[in-house]
Amino acid sequence: MKTHFYTQYIVEICDNKHLTVVEIFEILLQKYPNAWKSSVYRNVDELALNWSLKKVVWAWKKTYFEKAKQNHIHLIDENSWKIIDLEIDEIPDFNLPTWFKANNFDVKIFGKFS
């Protein structure tokens, strides 16, 4: 799949953010006004396949992306769909069996922020 010269900028846009492709496209247009939405979709898909971006959650038929980083949990507010990252050192012990070593995980916890 052919990607364009702004792939690295897409990764930068998604650093410490949870964005849809449309939101990524709107930010990208500020720097690259001739970008095409279809090209951005292809680039985001390619970046997700090579683990530069991570698909976060599918809520209300939207897929969110973030820059790939260490494992963490996503806390998702069911009212606003705001997503907060919870780092590994903040995660309680899950009491996994001693014979199982987790290398990677994708945990999403849905609830209501108070």
C-alpha positions in Angstrom: 0.0 0.0 0.0 1.4 3.4 -1.0 1.7 5.9 1.8 2.6 9.6 1.5 5.3 11.8 3.0 3.0 13.0 5.8 2.8 9.6 7.6 5.2 10.8 10.3 3.2 13.9 10.8 0.1 11.7 11.3 1.9 9.8 14.1 2.9 13.1 15.7 -0.7 14.3 15.5 -1.8 11.2 17.4 0.7 11.5 20.2 -1.1 11.6 23.5 -4.5 12.0 21.8 -7.3 9.7 20.8 -8.5 10.9 17.4 -10.8 9.7 14.6 -9.5 9.7 11.0 -11.7 12.7 10.3 -10.1 14.6 13.2 -6.6 13.6 12.0 -7.5 14.8 8.5 -8.7 18.2 9.8 -5.5 18.8 11.7 -3.4 17.5 8.8 -5.1 20.0 6.4 -3.7 22.9 8.4 -0.1 21.9 7.4 -0.9 20.0 4.1 -3.9 21.8 2.5 -3.8 19.6 -0.6 -4.1 16.3 1.3 -6.9 14.0 0.3 -9.1 12.3 2.9 -8.8 8.9 1.1 -5.0 9.2 1.3 -5.2 9.9 5.0 -7.5 6.9 5.5 -4.9 4.7 3.7 -2.1 6.1 5.7 -3.8 5.6 9.0 -4.7 2.0 8.0 -1.1 1.3 7.1 0.2 2.9 10.3 -2.1 0.8 12.3 -1.0 -2.4 10.5 2.7 -1.7 11.2 1.9 -0.7 14.9 2.9 2.9 14.6 -0.7 3.8 15.5 -3.0 1.8 17.7 -6.8 1.4 17.2 -8.3 2.4 20.6 -12.0 1.9 20.7 -15.0 1.5 18.5 -17.7 3.6 20.0 -20.7 5.0 18.2 -19.3 3.5 15.0 -16.1 5.5 15.4 -12.6 4.2 15.5 -10.1 6.2 17.5 -6.3 6.1 17.0 -3.4 7.0 19.1 0.4 6.8 18.8 1.5 3.3 19.7 3.2 3.2 23.1 3.5 0.9 26.1 0.6 -1.1 27.2 -2.0 0.8 29.2 -5.7 0.6 30.0 -8.3 2.9 28.4 -11.0 4.3 30.7 -14.0 5.4 28.5 -16.8 7.7 29.7 -20.1 6.4 28.4 -21.6 9.9 28.4 -19.0 11.9 26.6 -16.9 9.0 25.0 -13.8 10.8 26.5 -10.9 8.4 26.7 -8.3 8.5 29.5 -5.1 6.4 29.6 -4.3 4.6 32.8 -0.6 3.6 32.9 0.6 0.2 33.9 1.9 1.3 37.3 -1.6 2.5 38.2 -3.2 -0.8 37.2 -4.2 -3.1 40.0 -2.8 -6.7 40.0 -5.1 -8.8 37.9 -3.9 -12.0 39.6 -3.1 -13.8 36.4 -2.1 -17.4 36.7 1.6 -17.8 37.6 2.1 -20.0 34.5 1.0 -17.2 32.2 3.2 -14.2 31.3 1.3 -11.4 29.5 3.3 -9.6 26.7 0.6 -7.4 25.4 -3.0 -6.5 26.3 -5.8 -4.2 25.2 -8.2 -3.4 28.0 -11.0 -0.9 27.7 -13.1 -0.1 30.8 -16.5 1.6 30.1 -18.2 3.6 32.8 -19.1 7.1 33.9 -16.6 9.8 35.0 -17.8 11.6 38.1 
